[in-house]
Amino acid sequence: MANEAENSDVSLVKSIAEKVRGCEIDRIQQPQTIHTVDRVPAVFREQNQNAYTPTIVSIGPVHRGATHLKAMEPVKLSYTRALFNRTGAAFEDTLRTCVAKLLNDELEFLKSFYVSSGLKDSGSLAEVILIDGCFIIELLKRFVYLYPKYDPILSDPYKLYAVTRDLLLLENQIPFRILTILFNTLGSGHPILIMTYST
C-alpha cells in the first residue's frame, strides 16, 4: 500500500515537472503596449460614479455631449480662438495646418487611443481633439503667464478646482503627444510651457 502511494507521488511529481518544463509561456511574444483612454469597468464605476465622471468639462470624446458638461463648450471655443489669435498667423491657415497634422499624421494613433469612445467619424474626432487640446494649452498659458483680469475659469475658484479635477480623470484625457504637436504648431515663446514627447 505504501509502495503504491509512493509510486503515485512519483508519478504526480513527474507529471507536474513535465508540464512546468514544457510551458511555452516564455516563448510567447509579449504584445506591444498600447495606451488607450477607455471607460472604467462598471465594477469600479458602481463603487463611486463621481470618481470617474467629469463635473464641468469634457476632454476627449468619451464624455463629449453629456448634458451637464455642455456649458463649458463655449469657453473651450473661446480659449481656442484666443490661442489661435496669439499666433499672429492667419487663423484659417493655422487651423488648416493643425487639422492636417491630426488627420494625416495622427489619425490612426487617435483612433487606437480612443477605441471605445463611439466616435467613428475622423473629422469629428479631429475636431474634439483640436478644440480640447487648444483649451488645455490656453488654460496653462493663462494660468502661468497671461492671467487676465476676468477669466471664466481662473476668476472662479470653484470652476478652477472643478476643471483641474476633471483634467485628471482617467476617461477625460488627451494624449500628451497630441498636446505637443498642437503646442509646437501654434508656437510658444514661454519656456516654462515647452512640451516634449519621446516614444
N, C-alpha and C positions, 0 to 999 in steps of 0.2 A: 504494500500500500504506500509506504514512504517512498519507495523507488518510483512508483507511478507518479506521485506528486512532484518528485524531483525532476522526472522527465518532462512533465507538464510545464514546470517552471523554466527549464532549459529551453523548451520549445517556444514558450512565450517570449523569453528573452531574445532568442534568435529571430523570431518574427518581428519584434519591435525594432531590433538592431537593423534588420534589412530595410524596414520602412524608413527609418531615420537616415541611414546611409544613402538610400536611393531617392531621397527627397530632391525634387527638381527646383525647389523654390529659389535656390541661389543662382540658378541658371536663367531664371525668368528676367527679361529686361524690364527694368523699372520704367514706368510711364513718365513722360515728361511732365513736370509740374506746370499746371495751368492755373493761373489765378483768375477767379471769377467773382462777380457780385451776384449772389443768389439769395433767394428767400431763405430765411432762417427756418429750420424744421419746425413743424407745428408743435412738437412736444416741448420745445423751448419757448415758443411764442405763447403757448397756453399758460405757462408759468407767470409771464409778465409781458403782456402785449405792449405796454409803454416802453419797454426796454429796446424794442426793435422798430418802432414806428415813429417817423418824424412828427414833430408837433407844429412846425411852422413853415419849413421849406423842404421841397423835394430836390434831391441831387441825383442825376441819372434817371433812367427810365423806370426803375422798379416801382416807385410810388408816384410817378408822374400822373397827374389828372385827379388825384384824390381831392375831394371837395374841400376838406379842411386846409389844404395847402395852396389853394388857388390864389389867395390874397397876396402871396409873395411873388407871383409870376410877373406883375408889372414892375416890381422892384428889381427883379433879376434882369428884365429887359432894360431898365434904366441904367443899371450898373454896367451892362454890356455896352450900351450906347456910350457911356462916359469913357469906358476903356478904349473903345474904337476911336472916339473923338480925340483922345490924348495922343494917339499915334502920329497925328499930323498928316497922315496919308489920306487919300480919297477913301471914303467909307466903303463903297461897293467893291473897290479893287482889293482892299484888305480883307473884306468879308469873303470875296471870291477865293482868295489865297487860302484862307483858313478852311473854307468848305472843301476846296480841292485837296488839301492835305488830309482832312478827315476821310473824305470819300475815296480818294485814290490810294493813299498810303496806309491808312489805319482802319479801314472799314472791316476787314476780316478780323483784325485784333479786337475791335469793339464788339462785333457780333459774338465772338467767342467769350468775351468778358461778361456780357450780359445774356447768357444762354437762355435763361427762363424769364426774361423781362416781358415777353409777349410783344415787344416792339419789333416787327419784322421789316418794316419799310426803312430802307437805308437812309433816305432823306430825313425822315422823322428822327431816326437815331442820331444822325449827324447834327440836326438842329438842337435836340435836347442836350447833347454833349457840348456843343459850341456855347450855347447860352449859359448852361450851368457852370462850365469851365471858366468862362469870362467873368461870371458873377463871383466865383471864388477868388480869382486873381484880383479883381477890382476891390473886393472886400478886404483882402490882405493889404493891398496898396493903401486904401483909405485908413485902415487901422494903424498901419505903420507910419505913413508919411502925409497923407492928404486929408486928415480928419477935418471934414467940413463943419461949418457952424451948425448946420442942421443936416442930419442924415437919418433916413428912415430906420436904420438898424443901429448904428453906433450911438445915436442920441437917446435911445431907449434901452436901459439896462436889461429889461425883461427880454426884449427881442434879441439883443446881443447874446444873452445867455442861451436862449432857445435855438438860435441859429448855430452857435458854437456846438451845442449839444447835438443838434441834428447832423452837423458835418462829421461827427464821429461815429455815427451809426453804421452798422455793417451793411445794411441794404441801401445805404444812401451815399454811394461813393462814385468817384470818377478816377480812372487810372492816373497815377502821377505822371506817367509817360505822356498822356494827352495834355495834362496841365502844362507840362514842359514845352510841348510843341506849340500850344497856343501862346504861352508866355513868350517864347522866343520869336514867334511870328509877329506878335503885336509889339515887341520891343519893350525894353525897360531899362532905365538908367539907374535904377535903385539897387545897389549892390546887396542889400540885405535880403532882397527877394529873388536873387539869382537862383534859378532852379536847375538842377542837374538830374539826369536819369541815366543809369547804367544797367545793362542787361546782365 
